[in-house]
Amino acid sequence: MKMKLDENLPFRLVDILSQLGHETDTIPQEGLKGCNDTQIWEATQRARYFLITQGLNFSNIHRFVPGTHHGLLLIRLRDPGREALLKRIQNLFETEAVEHWQGCFVVVTEHKIRVRYPKK
């Protein structure tokens, strides 16, 4: 799966997700650091990437309707320190069938995963 990590996530995730077989890069690697969320979203979609972010500007399911994009994973941890983020995201990609999340709107907390699939 092709993934783009927002700049609000630990860079070490690139290696972790790459070792799990995912093509992974980051917003800063693409020269988009400091760009607004609209620019980030448009660049991510043009490249056909699944976006992983903590940004609340990406939390509106009515704006990011499943099936109208290449996938969005919103991480919402109560204590989003670097180690907690690394551990949660690594666990998620090691234990869940994330390859089925293309085009989905996914929200992950410490204990829950909510996947909204495209309507058929």
Secondary structure, DSSP 8 states (H G I E B T S, - for coil): -EEEE-TTS-TTHHHHHHHTT-EEEETGGGT-TT--HHHHHHHHHHTT-EEEE--GGG--TTTS-TTSSS-EEEE--SS--HHHHHHHHHHHHHHS-GGGGTT-EEEE-SS-EEEE----
